[in-house]
């Protein structure tokens, strides 16, 4: 599984909030934010803090996708 935080970045734009503002409000470190910028996994606690600050659900900030290119191509 691959992780994407594109939904969070779009939500920040929609709410007129910077990544730094979100980071400070959620109480997460710059290192965690950097990991998210690289689409690396972070803890569920971190995601919950961000969701609380953004007043949204987890599925509004993170997307799990298959990292396989050929999913179900066989008949």
N, C-alpha and C positions, 0 to 999 in steps of 0.2 A: 504494500500500500504506500502510496505517495500522499503527502500532505500539501495543501495549498492554502495560503492565507489571503488570496486575492479578494475574497468576499469582505474581509476585514478592511483591507486598504480602500476598497470602494465605499464601504460604510463610513470610514473616516472622512473621505472626501464629501460624501453626502451630508454629514453632520458638521462639516467645516472645522474639523479637529485635526491637529497634527499628530504624528506618531509620538512625538515627545510629550505632548499634553496627555495623550492616552496612557503612555508609559508611566508618567508620574501619578496620574489619577488611579491607575490600577496597582501601583506599587511594585512594578516589575523592573528588573535591571536592564541596563543597556545591552548586556550580553544576551539576555533572553530575546530582546527585540531584534538583535542582530541575527540570532538563530531563526527567528520567524521570517526575517528578510531573505533568508536562504532557503525557505520552505523546509526547515528541519523541525523535528518534533519537539514539543515543549510539554510541560506537565499539565495534567487536567486542572490542577489548582490555578495555574496561570491562565488557562482558557476561561475558567469560571470567573476569575477576577475581571478579566477583560469584558466578558459578557455582562457582568453586573454594571460595570462602568458605562458600557455602550447601551445598556437596557435592551438586550436582545438575547436570543438563544445561541447555543453553541453552533448550530448549523448555519447561523448568519455570519459567522466569523471564520470558520474552518471548513474545508472540503477534503474528504478522503477520496482518492482516485486510484484506480488500478494502475500499477506501473508496467503491466504487461501490454505489449503492442498488439498481440494477436488473440485477444480474449474472445472465445467462443466463435471462431471462424470456421470450425469444422461442422459438417452436417451429420 
